[in-house]
Amino acid sequence: MNLIDSPRVQLIAGLLLVTALFVWLVRRVMRRFAHSVRPMPDEADRRLRQEILHTSIGPLSLLVWYYGLWAVAHVALTSDWVPGDWKWIDAVLWRIASAGVFISLLWFVFRAARVIDRRLQHVAAASKSRLDDVVLPLIGTALRVTVPIVALFLFTRTSAVASEARDILNKVLSIGLIVALTWILRRAILLVDAAVIGPRVPSTPAERALFTRVRVLRKVALALVMVFAVSAVLMTFEEVRDVGRSLLASAGIAGIIAGFAAQRSLGNLFAGMQIALTQPVRIGDLVLVEGDVGNVEEITLTYVVVRVWDNRRIVLPISYFIEKPFQNWTRVATNMLSPMTLRVDFSLPVSELRDYLQGEIAKSAFWDKQVFGVQVTNADQSSMEVRVLASAPDPGASFNLQCELREKAIGFIRRNYPECLPKQRRELKELDRWSASVETSAPPPSEDVR
């Protein structure tokens, strides 16, 4: 018999044609309906409704195709030219008949949640409130992540699914829900971090303190969230749960050994939390550690990176800043005193050097015009020590000011009082072995050896 003349084949072809025409009609009607949304006071709300209507086109088309193909398969399986061994597929089709509505609805909800999420992000970006920057994007993320999983839970509860398959699906969905909640918590932590710190680079001590505290606490919170997530996933398996109970019951000496082994790591972890709360060092501070001066570039839960003046990086355990003394040159303010010492002869007129440097430092771009002084701070048998003290706005300017004052002071002494440069004195005396036969000569004059 010719298949084209078969009524069943003609019915299948008709069903496919009607399904295709119905899909075309649904897409056309929904597009026109989306474009015909009347103007609203808020243009953003109008665009939101249009986008949601556009997102419904795909799920509706899927729904029509699903049931059209389902009807075609049912007609084909009930025909005489299908082997009897395949008749069980028809029973399966009746079991999944309600899945089309659920899949289409799930797809629509997911796409609509994406549209709402983008809309909430735009609203948060336009708002000046930092609370909106955290809450609105978090709501959108929660809709995108949790709604599909909750819908799958409802589907497994209401649909006719075998008990073995239902248990597997429930296990997978439980893990998926834990992962989704972990993602939401991670997103919340990052949003709070961005809302508190913002995109600006910290410059003042208060901003650096806030930046350090928030960044370290963010790392701690992310680590805790990951630990709880892994623990929750493992606890969903009965076998792992039993093994965990056995290990806890028989911990004993192994637990003590593990505690001693993790003592250093736990010490660094608590040191990181202490650094975040007490703020002895902050990101951007200028510190003196291990004989080198540098800026704190990064603070993690276990180590601190210090970038020194020649761009080398010194990596120190975070417990270093709790257990050992170090210098923080920008702890309170960046102003610093610049002491510079000279060794000169006693004959140098200190008052003239003071007047000269007073005039020169007034021209310096590194002086903050707060502190200046020239004093004789020490003396020994050969020279005296003159200290020049001046203040600078920051450590870099302090170093440059020291170099500038040293150069000008040495130049002043060399030009005007070269004899006042440091000298070493000694007396040279001749011993006459034949003093009895030769007249005693006059003692040789003293000689200055520079």
Long-range contacts (C-beta under 8 A, 24 or more apart in sequence): 8-75, 8-76, 8-79, 11-75, 12-72, 12-75, 12-76, 15-68, 15-71, 15-72, 15-75, 16-68, 16-72, 18-68, 19-64, 19-65, 19-68, 19-69, 19-72, 22-64, 22-68, 23-61, 23-64, 23-65, 23-68, 26-57, 26-60, 26-61, 26-64, 27-57, 27-60, 27-61, 30-54, 30-56, 30-57, 30-60, 31-57, 44-119, 44-122, 48-115, 48-116, 48-119, 51-115, 52-112, 52-115, 55-108, 55-111, 55-112, 55-114, 55-115, 56-108, 56-112, 58-107, 58-108, 58-111, 59-104, 59-105, 59-107, 59-108, 59-111, 60-104, 62-100, 62-103, 62-104, 62-107, 63-100, 63-101, 63-104, 66-99, 66-100, 66-103, 66-104, 67-100, 70-97, 70-100, 95-160, 98-159, 99-155, 99-159, 102-151, 102-155, 102-159, 105-151, 106-148, 106-151, 106-152, 109-147, 109-148, 109-151, 110-144, 110-147, 110-148, 113-140, 113-143, 113-144, 113-147, 114-144, 116-140, 116-143, 117-141, 117-143, 117-144, 130-195, 130-196, 131-195, 133-191, 133-194, 133-195, 134-188, 134-191, 134-192, 134-195, 137-187, 137-191, 138-184, 138-187, 138-188, 138-191, 141-183, 141-184, 141-187, 142-184, 145-180, 145-183, 145-184, 146-177, 146-180, 146-181, 146-184, 149-173, 149-176, 149-177, 149-180, 150-177, 152-176, 153-177, 171-236, 174-236, 175-233, 175-236, 178-229, 178-232, 178-233, 178-236, 179-229, 179-233, 181-229, 182-225, 182-226, 182-228, 182-229, 185-225, 186-222, 186-225, 189-218, 189-221, 189-222, 189-225, 190-218, 192-218, 193-218, 202-283, 202-284, 203-284, 205-282, 205-330, 205-331, 205-332, 205-333, 205-334, 208-282, 208-283, 208-284, 208-285, 209-279, 209-282, 211-282, 211-283, 211-284, 212-275, 212-276, 212-279, 212-281, 212-282, 212-283, 212-299, 213-276, 213-277, 213-279, 215-283, 215-299, 216-272, 216-273, 216-275, 216-276, 216-299, 216-300, 216-301, 217-276, 219-272, 219-300, 219-301, 220-269, 220-272, 220-273, 220-276, 220-301, 223-301, 265-302, 267-319, 268-301, 268-302, 268-303, 268-317, 268-318, 268-319, 269-301, 269-302, 271-318, 271-319, 271-321, 271-322, 272-299, 272-300, 272-301, 272-302, 272-318, 274-322, 275-299, 275-318, 275-321, 275-322, 280-321, 280-322, 280-328, 280-331, 281-321, 281-326, 281-328, 284-330, 285-328, 285-329, 285-330, 285-331, 286-328, 286-329, 286-330, 286-334, 286-395, 287-326, 287-327, 287-328, 287-329, 288-326, 288-327, 288-329, 289-314, 289-316, 289-320, 289-326, 289-327, 290-314, 290-316, 293-329, 293-395, 329-395, 330-394, 330-395, 334-393, 334-394, 334-395, 335-368, 335-370, 335-391, 335-392, 335-393, 335-394, 336-391, 336-392, 336-394, 336-395, 336-398, 337-371, 337-389, 337-390, 337-391, 337-392, 337-398, 338-389, 338-390, 338-391, 338-392, 338-398, 338-399, 338-401, 338-402, 338-405, 339-387, 339-388, 339-389, 339-402, 340-387, 340-388, 340-389, 340-390, 340-402, 340-405, 340-406, 340-409, 341-377, 341-385, 341-386, 341-387, 341-388, 342-385, 342-386, 342-387, 342-388, 342-406, 342-409, 342-410, 342-413, 343-383, 343-384, 343-385, 343-386, 343-422, 344-383, 344-384, 344-386, 344-413, 344-420, 344-421, 344-422, 345-383, 345-384, 345-419, 345-420, 345-421, 345-422, 345-423, 346-379, 346-383, 346-384, 347-417, 347-419, 347-420, 348-384, 348-386, 348-413, 348-417, 348-420, 349-417, 350-374, 350-376, 350-386, 352-416, 353-386, 353-409, 353-412, 353-413, 356-408, 356-412, 357-388, 357-405, 357-408, 357-409, 357-412, 360-405, 360-408, 361-390, 361-401, 361-405, 364-401, 364-404, 366-392, 366-393, 366-397, 366-398, 366-400, 366-401, 366-404, 367-391, 367-392, 367-401, 368-392, 368-393, 368-397, 382-422, 382-423, 382-424, 382-425, 383-422, 383-423, 421-450, 423-448, 423-449, 423-450, 424-449, 424-450, 425-449
